[in-house]
Amino acid sequence: MPWELGVADGYKGLTKIALFPASDSAHEQAWASWEYLGLYRRIVWGDLQGHQKRVWMVLDEKRNTATELSEWLAGE
């Protein structure tokens, strides 16, 4: 996976890549301890301001912001 991320990062840049981590626990954060994985935004399910229902969103933990996944995919 590091190689694939490196190639994508070179073509797209950090802001155009989002990880979809999968784990047995909803709160599992061990994957983020791998230094390079913590650089990227991630796709999460949750409450997003301005939406009445829970949505899939792209979370930027460094900036504490999120964008609805469909908007992010459309190039916002």
mmCIF file of the N, C-alpha and C atoms, coordinates in Angstrom:
data_MODEL
# 
_entry.id   MODEL 
# 
loop_
_atom_site.group_PDB 
_atom_site.id 
_atom_site.type_symbol 
_atom_site.label_atom_id 
_atom_site.label_alt_id 
_atom_site.label_comp_id 
_atom_site.label_asym_id 
_atom_site.label_entity_id 
_atom_site.label_seq_id 
_atom_site.pdbx_PDB_ins_code 
_atom_site.Cartn_x 
_atom_site.Cartn_y 
_atom_site.Cartn_z 
_atom_site.occupancy 
_atom_site.B_iso_or_equiv 
_atom_site.pdbx_formal_charge 
_atom_site.auth_seq_id 
_atom_site.auth_comp_id 
_atom_site.auth_asym_id 
_atom_site.auth_atom_id 
_atom_site.pdbx_PDB_model_num 
ATOM 1   N N  . MET A 1 1  ? 0.795   -1.200 0.000  1.00 0.00 ? 1  MET A N  1 
ATOM 2   C CA . MET A 1 1  ? 0.000   0.000  0.000  1.00 0.00 ? 1  MET A CA 1 
ATOM 3   C C  . MET A 1 1  ? 0.846   1.277  0.000  1.00 0.00 ? 1  MET A C  1 
ATOM 4   N N  . PRO A 1 2  ? 1.983   1.326  0.661  1.00 0.00 ? 2  PRO A N  1 
ATOM 5   C CA . PRO A 1 2  ? 2.773   2.554  0.638  1.00 0.00 ? 2  PRO A CA 1 
ATOM 6   C C  . PRO A 1 2  ? 3.152   2.959  -0.790 1.00 0.00 ? 2  PRO A C  1 
ATOM 7   N N  . TRP A 1 3  ? 3.492   1.988  -1.615 1.00 0.00 ? 3  TRP A N  1 
ATOM 8   C CA . TRP A 1 3  ? 3.893   2.298  -2.983 1.00 0.00 ? 3  TRP A CA 1 
ATOM 9   C C  . TRP A 1 3  ? 2.728   2.901  -3.760 1.00 0.00 ? 3  TRP A C  1 
ATOM 10  N N  . GLU A 1 4  ? 1.550   2.298  -3.660 1.00 0.00 ? 4  GLU A N  1 
ATOM 11  C CA . GLU A 1 4  ? 0.379   2.796  -4.376 1.00 0.00 ? 4  GLU A CA 1 
ATOM 12  C C  . GLU A 1 4  ? 0.015   4.211  -3.931 1.00 0.00 ? 4  GLU A C  1 
ATOM 13  N N  . LEU A 1 5  ? 0.085   4.467  -2.642 1.00 0.00 ? 5  LEU A N  1 
ATOM 14  C CA . LEU A 1 5  ? -0.193  5.814  -2.138 1.00 0.00 ? 5  LEU A CA 1 
ATOM 15  C C  . LEU A 1 5  ? 0.835   6.814  -2.658 1.00 0.00 ? 5  LEU A C  1 
ATOM 16  N N  . GLY A 1 6  ? 2.076   6.404  -2.717 1.00 0.00 ? 6  GLY A N  1 
ATOM 17  C CA . GLY A 1 6  ? 3.119   7.285  -3.222 1.00 0.00 ? 6  GLY A CA 1 
ATOM 18  C C  . GLY A 1 6  ? 2.891   7.665  -4.671 1.00 0.00 ? 6  GLY A C  1 
ATOM 19  N N  . VAL A 1 7  ? 2.476   6.699  -5.481 1.00 0.00 ? 7  VAL A N  1 
ATOM 20  C CA . VAL A 1 7  ? 2.193   6.979  -6.887 1.00 0.00 ? 7  VAL A CA 1 
ATOM 21  C C  . VAL A 1 7  ? 1.002   7.933  -7.006 1.00 0.00 ? 7  VAL A C  1 
ATOM 22  N N  . ALA A 1 8  ? -0.085  7.631  -6.283 1.00 0.00 ? 8  ALA A N  1 
ATOM 23  C CA . ALA A 1 8  ? -1.277  8.480  -6.330 1.00 0.00 ? 8  ALA A CA 1 
ATOM 24  C C  . ALA A 1 8  ? -0.969  9.885  -5.827 1.00 0.00 ? 8  ALA A C  1 
ATOM 25  N N  . ASP A 1 9  ? -0.205  9.964  -4.764 1.00 0.00 ? 9  ASP A N  1 
ATOM 26  C CA . ASP A 1 9  ? 0.165   11.265 -4.189 1.00 0.00 ? 9  ASP A CA 1 
ATOM 27  C C  . ASP A 1 9  ? 0.942   12.092 -5.213 1.00 0.00 ? 9  ASP A C  1 
ATOM 28  N N  . GLY A 1 10 ? 1.836   11.447 -5.942 1.00 0.00 ? 10 GLY A N  1 
ATOM 29  C CA . GLY A 1 10 ? 2.606   12.144 -6.951 1.00 0.00 ? 10 GLY A CA 1 
ATOM 30  C C  . GLY A 1 10 ? 1.756   12.697 -8.085 1.00 0.00 ? 10 GLY A C  1 
ATOM 31  N N  . TYR A 1 11 ? 0.688   11.988 -8.424 1.00 0.00 ? 11 TYR A N  1 
ATOM 32  C CA . TYR A 1 11 ? -0.202  12.426 -9.502 1.00 0.00 ? 11 TYR A CA 1 
ATOM 33  C C  . TYR A 1 11 ? -1.280  13.396 -9.035 1.00 0.00 ? 11 TYR A C  1 
ATOM 34  N N  . LYS A 1 12 ? -1.819  13.130 -7.852 1.00 0.00 ? 12 LYS A N  1 
ATOM 35  C CA . LYS A 1 12 ? -2.997  13.875 -7.394 1.00 0.00 ? 12 LYS A CA 1 
ATOM 36  C C  . LYS A 1 12 ? -2.713  14.886 -6.294 1.00 0.00 ? 12 LYS A C  1 
ATOM 37  N N  . GLY A 1 13 ? -1.764  14.613 -5.405 1.00 0.00 ? 13 GLY A N  1 
ATOM 38  C CA . GLY A 1 13 ? -1.520  15.471 -4.252 1.00 0.00 ? 13 GLY A CA 1 
ATOM 39  C C  . GLY A 1 13 ? -2.330  15.010 -3.053 1.00 0.00 ? 13 GLY A C  1 
ATOM 40  N N  . LEU A 1 14 ? -1.966  15.479 -1.885 1.00 0.00 ? 14 LEU A N  1 
ATOM 41  C CA . LEU A 1 14 ? -2.599  15.033 -0.636 1.00 0.00 ? 14 LEU A CA 1 
ATOM 42  C C  . LEU A 1 14 ? -4.096  15.311 -0.569 1.00 0.00 ? 14 LEU A C  1 
ATOM 43  N N  . THR A 1 15 ? -4.545  16.436 -1.105 1.00 0.00 ? 15 THR A N  1 
ATOM 44  C CA . THR A 1 15 ? -5.947  16.828 -0.943 1.00 0.00 ? 15 THR A CA 1 
ATOM 45  C C  . THR A 1 15 ? -6.898  16.023 -1.806 1.00 0.00 ? 15 THR A C  1 
ATOM 46  N N  . LYS A 1 16 ? -6.397  15.267 -2.769 1.00 0.00 ? 16 LYS A N  1 
ATOM 47  C CA . LYS A 1 16 ? -7.253  14.487 -3.661 1.00 0.00 ? 16 LYS A CA 1 
ATOM 48  C C  . LYS A 1 16 ? -7.258  13.000 -3.329 1.00 0.00 ? 16 LYS A C  1 
ATOM 49  N N  . ILE A 1 17 ? -6.687  12.650 -2.172 1.00 0.00 ? 17 ILE A N  1 
ATOM 50  C CA . ILE A 1 17 ? -6.630  11.254 -1.745 1.00 0.00 ? 17 ILE A CA 1 
ATOM 51  C C  . ILE A 1 17 ? -7.334  11.121 -0.404 1.00 0.00 ? 17 ILE A C  1 
ATOM 52  N N  . ALA A 1 18 ? -8.184  10.098 -0.299 1.00 0.00 ? 18 ALA A N  1 
ATOM 53  C CA . ALA A 1 18 ? -8.841  9.797  0.977  1.00 0.00 ? 18 ALA A CA 1 
ATOM 54  C C  . ALA A 1 18 ? -8.790  8.293  1.194  1.00 0.00 ? 18 ALA A C  1 
ATOM 55  N N  . LEU A 1 19 ? -8.458  7.898  2.396  1.00 0.00 ? 19 LEU A N  1 
ATOM 56  C CA . LEU A 1 19 ? -8.378  6.482  2.745  1.00 0.00 ? 19 LEU A CA 1 
ATOM 57  C C  . LEU A 1 19 ? -9.704  6.009  3.312  1.00 0.00 ? 19 LEU A C  1 
ATOM 58  N N  . PHE A 1 20 ? -10.009 4.754  3.072  1.00 0.00 ? 20 PHE A N  1 
ATOM 59  C CA . PHE A 1 20 ? -11.202 4.138  3.636  1.00 0.00 ? 20 PHE A CA 1 
ATOM 60  C C  . PHE A 1 20 ? -10.735 2.992  4.526  1.00 0.00 ? 20 PHE A C  1 
ATOM 61  N N  . PRO A 1 21 ? -10.354 3.319  5.770  1.00 0.00 ? 21 PRO A N  1 
ATOM 62  C CA . PRO A 1 21 ? -9.836  2.278  6.660  1.00 0.00 ? 21 PRO A CA 1 
ATOM 63  C C  . PRO A 1 21 ? -10.938 1.328  7.113  1.00 0.00 ? 21 PRO A C  1 
ATOM 64  N N  . ALA A 1 22 ? -10.611 0.061  7.161  1.00 0.00 ? 22 ALA A N  1 
ATOM 65  C CA . ALA A 1 22 ? -11.562 -0.948 7.627  1.00 0.00 ? 22 ALA A CA 1 
ATOM 66  C C  . ALA A 1 22 ? -10.944 -1.672 8.818  1.00 0.00 ? 22 ALA A C  1 
ATOM 67  N N  . SER A 1 23 ? -11.733 -1.834 9.869  1.00 0.00 ? 23 SER A N  1 
ATOM 68  C CA . SER A 1 23 ? -11.235 -2.533 11.053 1.00 0.00 ? 23 SER A CA 1 
ATOM 69  C C  . SER A 1 23 ? -12.395 -3.216 11.751 1.00 0.00 ? 23 SER A C  1 
ATOM 70  N N  . ASP A 1 24 ? -12.053 -4.090 12.681 1.00 0.00 ? 24 ASP A N  1 
ATOM 71  C CA . ASP A 1 24 ? -13.071 -4.794 13.448 1.00 0.00 ? 24 ASP A CA 1 
ATOM 72  C C  . ASP A 1 24 ? -13.774 -3.871 14.437 1.00 0.00 ? 24 ASP A C  1 
ATOM 73  N N  . SER A 1 25 ? -13.125 -2.801 14.836 1.00 0.00 ? 25 SER A N  1 
ATOM 74  C CA . SER A 1 25 ? -13.677 -1.873 15.820 1.00 0.00 ? 25 SER A CA 1 
ATOM 75  C C  . SER A 1 25 ? -13.930 -0.515 15.162 1.00 0.00 ? 25 SER A C  1 
ATOM 76  N N  . ALA A 1 26 ? -15.063 0.068  15.458 1.00 0.00 ? 26 ALA A N  1 
ATOM 77  C CA . ALA A 1 26 ? -15.404 1.374  14.885 1.00 0.00 ? 26 ALA A CA 1 
ATOM 78  C C  . ALA A 1 26 ? -14.426 2.459  15.326 1.00 0.00 ? 26 ALA A C  1 
ATOM 79  N N  . HIS A 1 27 ? -13.761 2.239  16.441 1.00 0.00 ? 27 HIS A N  1 
ATOM 80  C CA . HIS A 1 27 ? -12.864 3.269  16.977 1.00 0.00 ? 27 HIS A CA 1 
ATOM 81  C C  . HIS A 1 27 ? -11.395 2.888  16.840 1.00 0.00 ? 27 HIS A C  1 
ATOM 82  N N  . GLU A 1 28 ? -11.093 1.893  16.035 1.00 0.00 ? 28 GLU A N  1 
ATOM 83  C CA . GLU A 1 28 ? -9.713  1.444  15.842 1.00 0.00 ? 28 GLU A CA 1 
ATOM 84  C C  . GLU A 1 28 ? -8.911  2.518  15.124 1.00 0.00 ? 28 GLU A C  1 
ATOM 85  N N  . GLN A 1 29 ? -7.873  2.997  15.754 1.00 0.00 ? 29 GLN A N  1 
ATOM 86  C CA . GLN A 1 29 ? -7.031  4.041  15.172 1.00 0.00 ? 29 GLN A CA 1 
ATOM 87  C C  . GLN A 1 29 ? -5.592  3.580  14.976 1.00 0.00 ? 29 GLN A C  1 
ATOM 88  N N  . ALA A 1 30 ? -5.314  2.298  15.180 1.00 0.00 ? 30 ALA A N  1 
ATOM 89  C CA . ALA A 1 30 ? -3.935  1.811  15.076 1.00 0.00 ? 30 ALA A CA 1 
ATOM 90  C C  . ALA A 1 30 ? -3.348  2.066  13.703 1.00 0.00 ? 30 ALA A C  1 
ATOM 91  N N  . TRP A 1 31 ? -4.160  2.006  12.673 1.00 0.00 ? 31 TRP A N  1 
ATOM 92  C CA . TRP A 1 31 ? -3.660  2.239  11.310 1.00 0.00 ? 31 TRP A CA 1 
ATOM 93  C C  . TRP A 1 31 ? -3.056  3.634  11.165 1.00 0.00 ? 31 TRP A C  1 
ATOM 94  N N  . ALA A 1 32 ? -3.594  4.611  11.883 1.00 0.00 ? 32 ALA A N  1 
ATOM 95  C CA . ALA A 1 32 ? -3.113  5.990  11.767 1.00 0.00 ? 32 ALA A CA 1 
ATOM 96  C C  . ALA A 1 32 ? -1.731  6.166  12.385 1.00 0.00 ? 32 ALA A C  1 
ATOM 97  N N  . SER A 1 33 ? -1.294  5.190  13.191 1.00 0.00 ? 33 SER A N  1 
ATOM 98  C CA . SER A 1 33 ? 0.032   5.300  13.796 1.00 0.00 ? 33 SER A CA 1 
ATOM 99  C C  . SER A 1 33 ? 1.132   5.078  12.758 1.00 0.00 ? 33 SER A C  1 
ATOM 100 N N  . TRP A 1 34 ? 0.784   4.512  11.620 1.00 0.00 ? 34 TRP A N  1 
ATOM 101 C CA . TRP A 1 34 ? 1.757   4.406  10.530 1.00 0.00 ? 34 TRP A CA 1 
ATOM 102 C C  . TRP A 1 34 ? 1.894   5.804  9.961  1.00 0.00 ? 34 TRP A C  1 
ATOM 103 N N  . GLU A 1 35 ? 3.025   6.376  10.112 1.00 0.00 ? 35 GLU A N  1 
ATOM 104 C CA . GLU A 1 35 ? 3.243   7.801  9.837  1.00 0.00 ? 35 GLU A CA 1 
ATOM 105 C C  . GLU A 1 35 ? 2.642   8.273  8.514  1.00 0.00 ? 35 GLU A C  1 
ATOM 106 N N  . TYR A 1 36 ? 2.880   7.565  7.444  1.00 0.00 ? 36 TYR A N  1 
ATOM 107 C CA . TYR A 1 36 ? 2.411   8.041  6.139  1.00 0.00 ? 36 TYR A CA 1 
ATOM 108 C C  . TYR A 1 36 ? 0.889   8.000  6.010  1.00 0.00 ? 36 TYR A C  1 
ATOM 109 N N  . LEU A 1 37 ? 0.208   7.089  6.700  1.00 0.00 ? 37 LEU A N  1 
ATOM 110 C CA . LEU A 1 37 ? -1.251  7.024  6.610  1.00 0.00 ? 37 LEU A CA 1 
ATOM 111 C C  . LEU A 1 37 ? -1.912  8.218  7.278  1.00 0.00 ? 37 LEU A C  1 
ATOM 112 N N  . GLY A 1 38 ? -1.293  8.752  8.300  1.00 0.00 ? 38 GLY A N  1 
ATOM 113 C CA . GLY A 1 38 ? -1.839  9.910  8.992  1.00 0.00 ? 38 GLY A CA 1 
ATOM 114 C C  . GLY A 1 38 ? -1.807  11.188 8.156  1.00 0.00 ? 38 GLY A C  1 
ATOM 115 N N  . LEU A 1 39 ? -1.118  11.156 7.033  1.00 0.00 ? 39 LEU A N  1 
ATOM 116 C CA . LEU A 1 39 ? -1.042  12.333 6.159  1.00 0.00 ? 39 LEU A CA 1 
ATOM 117 C C  . LEU A 1 39 ? -2.324  12.562 5.372  1.00 0.00 ? 39 LEU A C  1 
ATOM 118 N N  . TYR A 1 40 ? -3.100  11.509 5.191  1.00 0.00 ? 40 TYR A N  1 
ATOM 119 C CA . TYR A 1 40 ? -4.236  11.565 4.275  1.00 0.00 ? 40 TYR A CA 1 
ATOM 120 C C  . TYR A 1 40 ? -5.575  11.716 4.997  1.00 0.00 ? 40 TYR A C  1 
ATOM 121 N N  . ARG A 1 41 ? -6.516  12.281 4.278  1.00 0.00 ? 41 ARG A N  1 
ATOM 122 C CA . ARG A 1 41 ? -7.885  12.361 4.772  1.00 0.00 ? 41 ARG A CA 1 
ATOM 123 C C  . ARG A 1 41 ? -8.469  10.959 4.773  1.00 0.00 ? 41 ARG A C  1 
ATOM 124 N N  . ARG A 1 42 ? -9.569  10.782 5.510  1.00 0.00 ? 42 ARG A N  1 
ATOM 125 C CA . ARG A 1 42 ? -10.189 9.461  5.521  1.00 0.00 ? 42 ARG A CA 1 
ATOM 126 C C  . ARG A 1 42 ? -11.691 9.556  5.360  1.00 0.00 ? 42 ARG A C  1 
ATOM 127 N N  . ILE A 1 43 ? -12.252 8.494  4.867  1.00 0.00 ? 43 ILE A N  1 
ATOM 128 C CA . ILE A 1 43 ? -13.694 8.414  4.634  1.00 0.00 ? 43 ILE A CA 1 
ATOM 129 C C  . ILE A 1 43 ? -14.328 7.789  5.866  1.00 0.00 ? 43 ILE A C  1 
ATOM 130 N N  . VAL A 1 44 ? -15.330 8.488  6.435  1.00 0.00 ? 44 VAL A N  1 
ATOM 131 C CA . VAL A 1 44 ? -16.000 8.022  7.649  1.00 0.00 ? 44 VAL A CA 1 
ATOM 132 C C  . VAL A 1 44 ? -17.512 8.208  7.520  1.00 0.00 ? 44 VAL A C  1 
ATOM 133 N N  . TRP A 1 45 ? -18.240 7.485  8.335  1.00 0.00 ? 45 TRP A N  1 
ATOM 134 C CA . TRP A 1 45 ? -19.695 7.579  8.427  1.00 0.00 ? 45 TRP A CA 1 
ATOM 135 C C  . TRP A 1 45 ? -20.009 8.337  9.707  1.00 0.00 ? 45 TRP A C  1 
ATOM 136 N N  . GLY A 1 46 ? -20.821 9.401  9.608  1.00 0.00 ? 46 GLY A N  1 
ATOM 137 C CA . GLY A 1 46 ? -21.128 10.123 10.832 1.00 0.00 ? 46 GLY A CA 1 
ATOM 138 C C  . GLY A 1 46 ? -22.001 11.330 10.618 1.00 0.00 ? 46 GLY A C  1 
ATOM 139 N N  . ASP A 1 47 ? -22.106 12.122 11.661 1.00 0.00 ? 47 ASP A N  1 
ATOM 140 C CA . ASP A 1 47 ? -22.917 13.338 11.648 1.00 0.00 ? 47 ASP A CA 1 
ATOM 141 C C  . ASP A 1 47 ? -22.091 14.484 11.079 1.00 0.00 ? 47 ASP A C  1 
ATOM 142 N N  . LEU A 1 48 ? -22.669 15.174 10.098 1.00 0.00 ? 48 LEU A N  1 
ATOM 143 C CA . LEU A 1 48 ? -22.008 16.308 9.476  1.00 0.00 ? 48 LEU A CA 1 
ATOM 144 C C  . LEU A 1 48 ? -22.914 17.522 9.589  1.00 0.00 ? 48 LEU A C  1 
ATOM 145 N N  . GLN A 1 49 ? -22.369 18.599 10.078 1.00 0.00 ? 49 GLN A N  1 
ATOM 146 C CA . GLN A 1 49 ? -23.142 19.820 10.260 1.00 0.00 ? 49 GLN A CA 1 
ATOM 147 C C  . GLN A 1 49 ? -23.841 20.204 8.959  1.00 0.00 ? 49 GLN A C  1 
ATOM 148 N N  . GLY A 1 50 ? -25.121 20.555 9.071  1.00 0.00 ? 50 GLY A N  1 
ATOM 149 C CA . GLY A 1 50 ? -25.901 20.948 7.912  1.00 0.00 ? 50 GLY A CA 1 
ATOM 150 C C  . GLY A 1 50 ? -26.676 19.798 7.283  1.00 0.00 ? 50 GLY A C  1 
ATOM 151 N N  . HIS A 1 51 ? -26.516 18.595 7.821  1.00 0.00 ? 51 HIS A N  1 
ATOM 152 C CA . HIS A 1 51 ? -27.225 17.417 7.312  1.00 0.00 ? 51 HIS A CA 1 
ATOM 153 C C  . HIS A 1 51 ? -28.068 16.822 8.437  1.00 0.00 ? 51 HIS A C  1 
ATOM 154 N N  . GLN A 1 52 ? -29.288 16.467 8.102  1.00 0.00 ? 52 GLN A N  1 
ATOM 155 C CA . GLN A 1 52 ? -30.183 15.922 9.123  1.00 0.00 ? 52 GLN A CA 1 
ATOM 156 C C  . GLN A 1 52 ? -29.875 14.460 9.438  1.00 0.00 ? 52 GLN A C  1 
ATOM 157 N N  . LYS A 1 53 ? -29.389 13.731 8.453  1.00 0.00 ? 53 LYS A N  1 
ATOM 158 C CA . LYS A 1 53 ? -29.063 12.322 8.651  1.00 0.00 ? 53 LYS A CA 1 
ATOM 159 C C  . LYS A 1 53 ? -27.557 12.134 8.598  1.00 0.00 ? 53 LYS A C  1 
ATOM 160 N N  . ARG A 1 54 ? -27.109 10.993 9.099  1.00 0.00 ? 54 ARG A N  1 
ATOM 161 C CA . ARG A 1 54 ? -25.684 10.651 9.015  1.00 0.00 ? 54 ARG A CA 1 
ATOM 162 C C  . ARG A 1 54 ? -25.309 10.444 7.553  1.00 0.00 ? 54 ARG A C  1 
ATOM 163 N N  . VAL A 1 55 ? -24.083 10.788 7.219  1.00 0.00 ? 55 VAL A N  1 
ATOM 164 C CA . VAL A 1 55 ? -23.613 10.694 5.840  1.00 0.00 ? 55 VAL A CA 1 
ATOM 165 C C  . VAL A 1 55 ? -22.182 10.154 5.791  1.00 0.00 ? 55 VAL A C  1 
ATOM 166 N N  . TRP A 1 56 ? -21.794 9.676  4.614  1.00 0.00 ? 56 TRP A N  1 
ATOM 167 C CA . TRP A 1 56 ? -20.398 9.371  4.356  1.00 0.00 ? 56 TRP A CA 1 
ATOM 168 C C  . TRP A 1 56 ? -19.707 10.691 4.068  1.00 0.00 ? 56 TRP A C  1 
ATOM 169 N N  . MET A 1 57 ? -18.558 10.888 4.679  1.00 0.00 ? 57 MET A N  1 
ATOM 170 C CA . MET A 1 57 ? -17.843 12.151 4.496  1.00 0.00 ? 57 MET A CA 1 
ATOM 171 C C  . MET A 1 57 ? -16.347 11.907 4.454  1.00 0.00 ? 57 MET A C  1 
ATOM 172 N N  . VAL A 1 58 ? -15.642 12.885 3.919  1.00 0.00 ? 58 VAL A N  1 
ATOM 173 C CA . VAL A 1 58 ? -14.184 12.865 3.894  1.00 0.00 ? 58 VAL A CA 1 
ATOM 174 C C  . VAL A 1 58 ? -13.716 13.790 5.005  1.00 0.00 ? 58 VAL A C  1 
ATOM 175 N N  . LEU A 1 59 ? -13.041 13.211 5.976  1.00 0.00 ? 59 LEU A N  1 
ATOM 176 C CA . LEU A 1 59 ? -12.630 13.924 7.184  1.00 0.00 ? 59 LEU A CA 1 
ATOM 177 C C  . LEU A 1 59 ? -11.166 14.341 7.087  1.00 0.00 ? 59 LEU A C  1 
ATOM 178 N N  . ASP A 1 60 ? -10.925 15.608 7.346  1.00 0.00 ? 60 ASP A N  1 
ATOM 179 C CA . ASP A 1 60 ? -9.564  16.143 7.441  1.00 0.00 ? 60 ASP A CA 1 
ATOM 180 C C  . ASP A 1 60 ? -9.336  16.443 8.914  1.00 0.00 ? 60 ASP A C  1 
ATOM 181 N N  . GLU A 1 61 ? -8.732  15.494 9.617  1.00 0.00 ? 61 GLU A N  1 
ATOM 182 C CA . GLU A 1 61 ? -8.561  15.651 11.063 1.00 0.00 ? 61 GLU A CA 1 
ATOM 183 C C  . GLU A 1 61 ? -7.610  16.791 11.426 1.00 0.00 ? 61 GLU A C  1 
ATOM 184 N N  . LYS A 1 62 ? -6.658  17.069 10.581 1.00 0.00 ? 62 LYS A N  1 
ATOM 185 C CA . LYS A 1 62 ? -5.706  18.153 10.879 1.00 0.00 ? 62 LYS A CA 1 
ATOM 186 C C  . LYS A 1 62 ? -6.405  19.502 10.921 1.00 0.00 ? 62 LYS A C  1 
ATOM 187 N N  . ARG A 1 63 ? -7.374  19.712 10.029 1.00 0.00 ? 63 ARG A N  1 
ATOM 188 C CA . ARG A 1 63 ? -8.096  20.986 9.979  1.00 0.00 ? 63 ARG A CA 1 
ATOM 189 C C  . ARG A 1 63 ? -9.432  20.924 10.705 1.00 0.00 ? 63 ARG A C  1 
ATOM 190 N N  . ASN A 1 64 ? -9.803  19.726 11.179 1.00 0.00 ? 64 ASN A N  1 
ATOM 191 C CA . ASN A 1 64 ? -11.080 19.509 11.847 1.00 0.00 ? 64 ASN A CA 1 
ATOM 192 C C  . ASN A 1 64 ? -12.251 19.935 10.946 1.00 0.00 ? 64 ASN A C  1 
ATOM 193 N N  . THR A 1 65 ? -12.192 19.495 9.688  1.00 0.00 ? 65 THR A N  1 
ATOM 194 C CA . THR A 1 65 ? -13.243 19.783 8.719  1.00 0.00 ? 65 THR A CA 1 
ATOM 195 C C  . THR A 1 65 ? -13.646 18.497 8.010  1.00 0.00 ? 65 THR A C  1 
ATOM 196 N N  . ALA A 1 66 ? -14.826 18.533 7.398  1.00 0.00 ? 66 ALA A N  1 
ATOM 197 C CA . ALA A 1 66 ? -15.304 17.374 6.644  1.00 0.00 ? 66 ALA A CA 1 
ATOM 198 C C  . ALA A 1 66 ? -16.147 17.855 5.471  1.00 0.00 ? 66 ALA A C  1 
ATOM 199 N N  . THR A 1 67 ? -16.175 17.042 4.425  1.00 0.00 ? 67 THR A N  1 
ATOM 200 C CA . THR A 1 67 ? -16.966 17.318 3.237  1.00 0.00 ? 67 THR A CA 1 
ATOM 201 C C  . THR A 1 67 ? -17.758 16.064 2.907  1.00 0.00 ? 67 THR A C  1 
ATOM 202 N N  . GLU A 1 68 ? -19.019 16.226 2.558  1.00 0.00 ? 68 GLU A N  1 
ATOM 203 C CA . GLU A 1 68 ? -19.818 15.065 2.175  1.00 0.00 ? 68 GLU A CA 1 
ATOM 204 C C  . GLU A 1 68 ? -19.097 14.338 1.035  1.00 0.00 ? 68 GLU A C  1 
ATOM 205 N N  . LEU A 1 69 ? -19.047 13.021 1.109  1.00 0.00 ? 69 LEU A N  1 
ATOM 206 C CA . LEU A 1 69 ? -18.291 12.232 0.153  1.00 0.00 ? 69 LEU A CA 1 
ATOM 207 C C  . LEU A 1 69 ? -18.686 12.513 -1.290 1.00 0.00 ? 69 LEU A C  1 
ATOM 208 N N  . SER A 1 70 ? -19.978 12.595 -1.576 1.00 0.00 ? 70 SER A N  1 
ATOM 209 C CA . SER A 1 70 ? -20.407 12.832 -2.961 1.00 0.00 ? 70 SER A CA 1 
ATOM 210 C C  . SER A 1 70 ? -19.900 14.179 -3.478 1.00 0.00 ? 70 SER A C  1 
ATOM 211 N N  . GLU A 1 71 ? -19.861 15.179 -2.626 1.00 0.00 ? 71 GLU A N  1 
ATOM 212 C CA . GLU A 1 71 ? -19.333 16.495 -3.018 1.00 0.00 ? 71 GLU A CA 1 
ATOM 213 C C  . GLU A 1 71 ? -17.835 16.425 -3.259 1.00 0.00 ? 71 GLU A C  1 
ATOM 214 N N  . TRP A 1 72 ? -17.141 15.730 -2.384 1.00 0.00 ? 72 TRP A N  1 
ATOM 215 C CA . TRP A 1 72 ? -15.696 15.589 -2.510 1.00 0.00 ? 72 TRP A CA 1 
ATOM 216 C C  . TRP A 1 72 ? -15.331 14.850 -3.808 1.00 0.00 ? 72 TRP A C  1 
ATOM 217 N N  . LEU A 1 73 ? -16.078 13.796 -4.123 1.00 0.00 ? 73 LEU A N  1 
ATOM 218 C CA . LEU A 1 73 ? -15.829 13.034 -5.341 1.00 0.00 ? 73 LEU A CA 1 
ATOM 219 C C  . LEU A 1 73 ? -16.113 13.857 -6.602 1.00 0.00 ? 73 LEU A C  1 
ATOM 220 N N  . ALA A 1 74 ? -17.075 14.765 -6.521 1.00 0.00 ? 74 ALA A N  1 
ATOM 221 C CA . ALA A 1 74 ? -17.434 15.603 -7.660 1.00 0.00 ? 74 ALA A CA 1 
ATOM 222 C C  . ALA A 1 74 ? -16.392 16.691 -7.920 1.00 0.00 ? 74 ALA A C  1 
ATOM 223 N N  . GLY A 1 75 ? -15.432 16.814 -7.021 1.00 0.00 ? 75 GLY A N  1 
ATOM 224 C CA . GLY A 1 75 ? -14.373 17.793 -7.219 1.00 0.00 ? 75 GLY A CA 1 
ATOM 225 C C  . GLY A 1 75 ? -14.628 19.104 -6.551 1.00 0.00 ? 75 GLY A C  1 
ATOM 226 N N  . GLU A 1 76 ? -15.720 19.195 -5.844 1.00 0.00 ? 76 GLU A N  1 
ATOM 227 C CA . GLU A 1 76 ? -16.093 20.338 -5.001 1.00 0.00 ? 76 GLU A CA 1 
ATOM 228 C C  . GLU A 1 76 ? -15.565 21.631 -5.488 1.00 0.00 ? 76 GLU A C  1 
# 
